[in-house]
Amino acid sequence: MKQIKISDLTLCDYKNNLSFKQKLEIARKLDRLGVDAVELPEIGVSKADTLLVRTISSFVKNSAISVAATTSRDCIDRAAEALSSAAHPRIRVELPMSSSVMEYLLHKKQEKMLLYLRVMVEKAKALCDEVEFVAVDATHAEEDFLKEAIRIAVEAGASIVTICDDDAILLPDDFAAFVQKMTEGVDAKIGVRISDKNHVSTAAAVLAVKAGADGVKTAVSGEVTPLREVASILGSIKENYGVYADIRSTELHRVIDQIEWIISGKANTTVREIADDGLKLSVNDTVDTVRDMVEKLGYDLSDEDIRSVYDEFRRIARKKRELDAIVASAALQVPSTYTVENYVINSGNIISASAQITLNMDGKLMTGISMGDGPIDAAFNAIDQIIGRNFELDDFNIQTVTQEKEAMGNALVRIRSGGKIYSGTGLSTDIISASIRAYVNAVNKIVYEEQ
């Protein structure tokens, strides 16, 4: 069975006026959903652009992080630098293939464009193992020129070639035939990117896959093929057509709803509502509604705990605390098997983060030392070392709860064990301390229930 690679372009849509935190959260959700690549736009000279890519790289460990490069060789240097810590880095050399667009944007005619293409791909390949050539506006290009451009890109080191219909000028069957014709004999993975302005991009993408394409570019919100539709169709036809996408189908609609919620700006709901990961509750909701929401978050609580959560929810609904935080603070409170004795964290931009943590269990001090992708990851790894188990981190969030100079931070950790989710909270002016205490709080709940 052939796997179809899904790349998501949601964060490349400049119409989405998203904050740094929102972009990071969307990237994390896409990674959790199972998309093969999270695509980001070209990095400008602003340090904020580089910081965003580096931060996303520290959280996204399964999906490739793909950064565009078009305007100059310098942008390839910036992309490679920003992707230096990514688990699966990719540079996309995106160049226009129609004469009018390449002359307007890059002031180049066909011959010079082919030279520029080779230089860009070779430079990208020298700095990054995986390089993609995106033939922008390909359906407007002269066919012989497009074929030569694809040949040069692959020869220069591109392992992925994407054919674009950015104006949706071809009907689905014609586009599939065009892709097949332009890429015949090409020794690279073939992807497609199709405008959805005529609302037939999903059909075009699926027919292209049927004709041999290996990947589809999608978006949760934007002007290209919708992720929800493509993933659903591939999930339905896999047995009959021998193709599939490695997307978590059970979470597909929920995660996409969450991302749409973030993009729409409705996460800032009214003072009489609480929104959590796209799930909205009103102060007038019943205990059964709250129970349903808690179960959707993955918790399996007793009737007593559900009542405690519901009472707390009603009490603080006007304060808009998240439902996860309410569960962590109002349910499953247990005696502490482990308490935090002390910790030492080492971190910097030229060293790997490390953590030494000592926990107290009934008067016995146990120390764990570990490294990680960042100080908090290193701390969690050290705790796992002490406990002797590796827990799956389901979610992690930090919020300030006061506005003073030395603001208090509230950390919320959700970890999985035995198919259940356990949450813990920690409060401190030091976010690392808050995070460590939250993780230990969740671990104590697991240990208590197992005993």
Buried (B, 14 or more C-beta within 10 A) or exposed (E): EEBBBBBBBBBBBEEBEBEEEBBBBBBBBBBBBBBBBBBBBBBEEEEEBBEBBBBBBBBBEBBBBBBBBBBEEEBBBBBBEBBEBBBBBBBBBBBBBBBEBBBEBBEBEBEEBBEBBBBBBBBBBEBBEBBBBBBBBBBBBEEEBBBBBBBBBBEBBBBBBBBBBBBBEBBBBBBBBBBBEBBEEBEBBBBBBBBBEBEBBBBBBBBBBBBEBBBBBBBBBBBBBBBBBBBBBBBEBBEEBEBBBBBEBEBBEBBBBBBBBBBEEEBEBEEEBBBBBBBBBEBEBEBEEBBEBBEBBBBEBEEEBBBBBBBBBBEBBEEBBBBBBBBBBBBBEBEBBBEBEEBEBEBEEEEEBBBBBBBBBEEEEBBBBBBBBBBBBBBBBBBBBBBEEEBEBBBBBBBEEEEEEEEBBBBBBBBBBEEBBBBBBBBBBBBBBBBBBBBBBBBBBBBBEEE
